[in-house]
Amino acid sequence: MTAFRIREAAELLGVSDDTLRRWTDQGRLPSQTDDSGRAVIDGADLAAFLTAEETAQHDPIDRATSARNRFVGIVTHVQSDPVMSQVEMRCGPHRVVSLMSTEAVRELGLEIGSLATATVKATTVVVETQTGARA
């Protein structure tokens, strides 16, 4: 499963590192310690938190694109059959749902808690992940 460092999770939530540490200390959001002794937030826990909370986000994934309607978020639900999948993301206050091939879901490594960017162009939603960012 994907795990996010405090700084990364704070960026996704649109809050400071200190605020996120306070939330973990208060038990609002569970954290663990990674092999290096750093506090991390499990992607599934972050997805559940984002589903329940209204938070603002900016795009930490750096790439050039002509698309302007891009929403960075956490995958909160994946429903697949052998051919097609429905992927739901929580992007700040927005719930974004994309229909794509199950093959694309596998290739992108999309699972609950994955960091992804939904790009909305007309009626099409394209989901991107950072190259080499599979957990």
Sine and cosine of phi, psi and omega as CSV:
sin_phi,cos_phi,sin_psi,cos_psi,sin_omega,cos_omega
0.00,0.00,0.52,-0.86,0.04,-1.00
-0.94,0.34,0.68,-0.74,0.09,-1.00
-0.81,-0.58,0.65,-0.76,-0.04,-1.00
-0.91,-0.41,0.72,-0.70,0.12,-0.99
-0.91,0.40,0.34,-0.94,-0.03,-1.00
-0.81,0.59,-0.72,0.70,-0.01,-1.00
-0.86,0.51,-0.71,0.71,-0.01,-1.00
-0.90,0.43,-0.71,0.70,0.00,-1.00
-0.90,0.44,-0.63,0.78,0.02,-1.00
-0.88,0.47,-0.67,0.74,0.04,-1.00
-0.87,0.49,-0.69,0.72,0.00,-1.00
-0.90,0.43,-0.55,0.84,-0.01,-1.00
-1.00,0.08,-0.22,0.97,-0.02,-1.00
0.96,0.28,0.52,0.86,0.01,-1.00
-0.78,-0.62,0.17,-0.98,0.03,-1.00
-0.98,0.21,0.32,-0.95,0.08,-1.00
-0.84,0.54,-0.67,0.74,-0.02,-1.00
-0.88,0.47,-0.66,0.75,0.03,-1.00
-0.88,0.47,-0.70,0.71,-0.01,-1.00
-0.91,0.42,-0.65,0.76,0.06,-1.00
-0.88,0.48,-0.64,0.77,0.05,-1.00
-0.89,0.47,-0.68,0.74,0.02,-1.00
-0.89,0.45,-0.64,0.77,0.03,-1.00
-0.93,0.36,-0.62,0.78,0.05,-1.00
-0.89,0.46,-0.56,0.83,0.00,-1.00
-0.99,0.15,-0.14,0.99,-0.01,-1.00
1.00,0.10,0.14,0.99,0.03,-1.00
-0.92,0.39,-0.53,0.85,-0.04,-1.00
-0.62,-0.78,0.88,-0.48,-0.05,-1.00
-0.94,0.34,0.56,-0.83,0.07,-1.00
-0.73,-0.68,0.36,-0.93,0.06,-1.00
-0.79,-0.61,0.03,-1.00,0.08,-1.00
-0.92,-0.40,0.75,-0.66,0.01,-1.00
-0.99,0.13,-0.04,-1.00,-0.04,-1.00
-0.88,0.48,-0.39,0.92,0.02,-1.00
-1.00,-0.03,0.02,1.00,0.02,-1.00
1.00,0.08,0.16,0.99,0.01,-1.00
-1.00,-0.01,0.54,-0.84,0.06,-1.00
-0.95,0.30,0.73,-0.69,0.04,-1.00
-0.71,-0.70,0.40,-0.92,0.04,-1.00
-0.92,-0.40,0.79,-0.61,0.05,-1.00
-0.91,0.42,0.68,-0.74,-0.03,-1.00
-0.84,0.54,-0.63,0.78,0.01,-1.00
-0.92,0.40,-0.62,0.78,0.05,-1.00
-0.91,0.41,-0.64,0.77,0.03,-1.00
-0.92,0.40,-0.63,0.78,0.04,-1.00
-0.88,0.47,-0.69,0.72,0.02,-1.00
-0.90,0.44,-0.65,0.76,0.02,-1.00
-0.90,0.45,-0.70,0.72,0.00,-1.00
-0.91,0.41,-0.54,0.84,0.04,-1.00
-0.92,0.39,-0.59,0.81,-0.06,-1.00
-1.00,0.03,-0.39,0.92,-0.10,-0.99
-0.94,-0.34,0.51,-0.86,0.14,-0.99
-0.99,-0.11,0.93,-0.36,-0.05,-1.00
-0.72,-0.69,0.46,-0.89,0.05,-1.00
-1.00,-0.07,0.51,-0.86,-0.01,-1.00
-0.66,-0.75,0.40,-0.92,0.21,-0.98
-0.84,-0.55,0.18,-0.98,-0.13,-0.99
-1.00,0.01,0.97,-0.25,0.02,-1.00
-0.99,0.11,-0.12,0.99,0.00,-1.00
-1.00,0.00,0.92,-0.40,-0.11,-0.99
-1.00,0.02,0.88,-0.48,0.09,-1.00
-0.35,-0.94,0.41,-0.91,0.02,-1.00
-1.00,-0.06,0.69,-0.73,0.02,-1.00
-0.34,-0.94,0.42,-0.91,0.07,-1.00
-1.00,0.09,-0.28,0.96,-0.03,-1.00
-0.94,0.35,0.66,-0.75,0.00,-1.00
-0.94,-0.33,-0.31,0.95,-0.03,-1.00
-0.99,-0.12,0.98,0.22,-0.07,-1.00
-0.89,-0.46,0.71,-0.70,-0.05,-1.00
-0.80,-0.61,0.91,-0.41,0.05,-1.00
-1.00,0.08,0.68,-0.73,0.02,-1.00
-0.25,-0.97,-0.20,-0.98,-0.03,-1.00
-0.91,-0.42,0.70,-0.72,0.06,-1.00
-0.93,0.36,0.81,-0.59,-0.03,-1.00
-0.94,-0.35,-0.26,0.96,-0.01,-1.00
-0.34,-0.94,0.67,-0.75,0.12,-0.99
-0.72,-0.70,0.84,-0.55,0.06,-1.00
-0.84,-0.55,0.87,-0.49,-0.11,-0.99
-0.81,-0.58,0.55,-0.84,0.26,-0.96
-0.87,-0.49,-0.07,-1.00,-0.08,-1.00
-0.87,0.50,-0.42,0.91,-0.09,-1.00
-0.93,-0.37,-0.72,0.69,-0.11,-0.99
-0.86,-0.50,0.40,-0.92,0.03,-1.00
-0.69,-0.72,0.48,-0.88,0.15,-0.99
-0.93,-0.38,0.84,-0.55,-0.02,-1.00
-0.90,-0.43,0.83,-0.56,0.02,-1.00
-0.94,-0.33,0.70,-0.71,0.02,-1.00
-0.81,-0.59,0.47,-0.88,0.14,-0.99
-0.93,-0.36,0.90,-0.43,-0.07,-1.00
-0.87,-0.50,1.00,0.02,-0.10,-0.99
0.87,0.49,-0.79,-0.61,0.00,-1.00
-0.99,0.16,0.01,1.00,-0.10,-1.00
-0.98,-0.20,0.65,-0.76,0.17,-0.99
-0.97,-0.24,0.86,-0.51,-0.03,-1.00
-0.89,-0.46,0.75,-0.66,0.00,-1.00
-0.85,-0.52,0.74,-0.67,0.01,-1.00
-0.80,-0.59,0.65,-0.76,0.14,-0.99
-0.97,-0.24,0.80,-0.61,-0.03,-1.00
-0.51,-0.86,0.16,-0.99,0.03,-1.00
-0.93,0.36,0.51,-0.86,0.07,-1.00
-0.90,0.44,-0.53,0.85,0.07,-1.00
-0.87,0.50,-0.68,0.74,0.02,-1.00
-0.90,0.43,-0.64,0.77,0.04,-1.00
-0.86,0.51,-0.71,0.70,0.02,-1.00
-0.90,0.43,-0.72,0.70,-0.03,-1.00
-0.89,0.45,-0.60,0.80,0.01,-1.00
-0.99,0.14,-0.19,0.98,-0.02,-1.00
0.93,0.38,0.53,0.85,-0.04,-1.00
-0.97,0.25,0.80,-0.60,0.08,-1.00
-0.48,-0.88,0.23,-0.97,0.01,-1.00
-0.83,0.56,0.79,-0.61,-0.01,-1.00
0.99,-0.12,-0.11,0.99,0.02,-1.00
-0.95,0.31,0.60,-0.80,0.13,-0.99
-0.99,0.12,0.74,-0.67,0.00,-1.00
-0.45,-0.89,0.26,-0.97,0.07,-1.00
-0.86,-0.51,0.80,-0.60,0.08,-1.00
-1.00,-0.09,0.82,-0.57,0.04,-1.00
-0.94,-0.33,0.87,-0.50,-0.05,-1.00
-0.98,-0.22,0.88,-0.48,0.02,-1.00
-0.77,-0.64,0.94,-0.35,-0.10,-1.00
0.84,0.54,-0.87,-0.49,0.00,-1.00
-0.98,-0.21,0.14,0.99,-0.03,-1.00
-0.98,-0.22,0.70,-0.71,0.08,-1.00
-0.92,-0.39,0.87,-0.50,0.03,-1.00
-0.96,-0.27,0.78,-0.63,0.00,-1.00
-0.96,-0.26,0.77,-0.64,-0.03,-1.00
-0.87,-0.49,0.48,-0.88,0.17,-0.98
-0.80,-0.61,0.34,-0.94,0.03,-1.00
-0.94,0.33,0.72,-0.70,-0.02,-1.00
-0.85,0.52,0.77,-0.64,0.04,-1.00
0.97,0.25,0.29,0.96,-0.08,-1.00
-0.99,-0.17,0.36,0.93,0.00,-1.00
-0.96,0.28,0.60,-0.80,0.00,-1.00
-1.00,-0.04,0.00,0.00,0.00,0.00
